[in-house]
Each structure stands twice: as structure tokens, then as C-alpha cells.
């Protein structure tokens, strides 16, 4: 099973700099299968998880810590089982 993850790389030191949005396809164990850079913030809520790094990093490889957003507007609604 794969899940879609939105990763936001922003800069809290220079807030005028535009953030970098990455769409990741991950396996259930956390292995990244596919990484795609997005041009802008997506409009539809289509993600299973949303993570953010606000240290001003330019790539996912250079990030040492991430913060998970639990009530983000782009999170997909959970299916009732």
C-alpha cells in the first residue's frame, strides 16, 4: 500500500522566500518510491500526511527534522470503516 505525502520546505528566517512543495509516494514502511516537485501549493485535499521543515533547506536530503501537521487543510478525510 502506498500513501501520498506533501512535504513543505519553508524558511522561517526569510518568510518572503517562496516555499518548496514536494509530493512523495511512500510505502507503508516509510520508503520513498517517487518524489515530485510541485510548482505551487495544491488546491485539493488529496494527501494522507503533510510534513513541514522551516529551517530554509532546499532539498529533502538535507533536512534533519520535520514537523507533522495533523489538521492541515490539504489532508484527505479518513474513510469510515
C-alpha positions in Angstrom: 0.0 0.0 0.0 1.3 3.4 -0.9 0.4 6.8 0.6 0.8 10.3 -0.7 2.7 12.8 1.5 3.0 16.5 0.9 6.3 18.0 2.2 6.7 21.7 2.6 10.2 23.2 2.8 9.9 26.8 4.0 12.2 29.3 5.6 11.2 30.9 8.9 14.3 33.2 8.8 13.3 34.7 5.4 9.5 34.5 5.2 9.3 36.2 1.9 11.1 33.4 0.1 8.6 31.0 -1.6 8.3 27.6 -0.1 9.2 24.4 -2.0 6.4 21.8 -2.3 7.3 18.1 -2.7 4.8 15.3 -3.4 6.1 11.9 -2.2 4.7 8.4 -2.8 5.8 6.3 0.2 5.4 2.6 1.1 3.9 1.7 4.4 7.3 1.3 6.0 8.3 4.9 5.0 10.5 4.1 2.0 10.1 6.9 -0.7 9.1 5.4 -4.0 8.7 8.6 -6.0 9.5 12.3 -5.4 7.9 15.1 -7.5 8.4 18.8 -7.1 5.3 20.9 -7.4 5.1 24.4 -8.9 2.6 25.8 -6.3 0.5 24.8 -3.3 -2.0 22.2 -4.4 -5.7 23.2 -4.3 -7.4 19.9 -3.5 -7.2 17.9 -0.3 -5.5 14.7 -1.6 -2.8 13.8 0.9 -2.6 11.3 3.6 0.1 13.2 5.6 1.5 16.8 5.5 5.0 17.4 6.8 7.0 20.7 7.1 10.6 21.8 7.6 11.0 25.5 8.2 14.8 25.7 8.5 15.4 27.0 5.0 16.6 23.8 3.4 16.5 23.4 -0.4 16.2 19.6 -0.6 14.6 16.8 1.4 18.0 15.1 1.7 19.5 18.0 3.7 16.6 18.1 6.3 17.4 16.7 9.8 13.9 17.3 11.4 10.4 17.5 10.1 7.1 18.6 11.8 3.9 16.8 11.0 0.6 18.8 10.6 -2.4 16.9 11.9 -5.1 19.3 10.9 -3.9 20.7 7.7 -6.4 21.9 5.0 -4.8 19.5 2.4 -5.3 16.3 4.4 -7.7 13.8 2.9 -10.7 12.9 5.0 -10.4 9.4 6.6 -12.8 6.8 5.4 -15.2 5.5 8.0 -14.9 1.7 8.3 
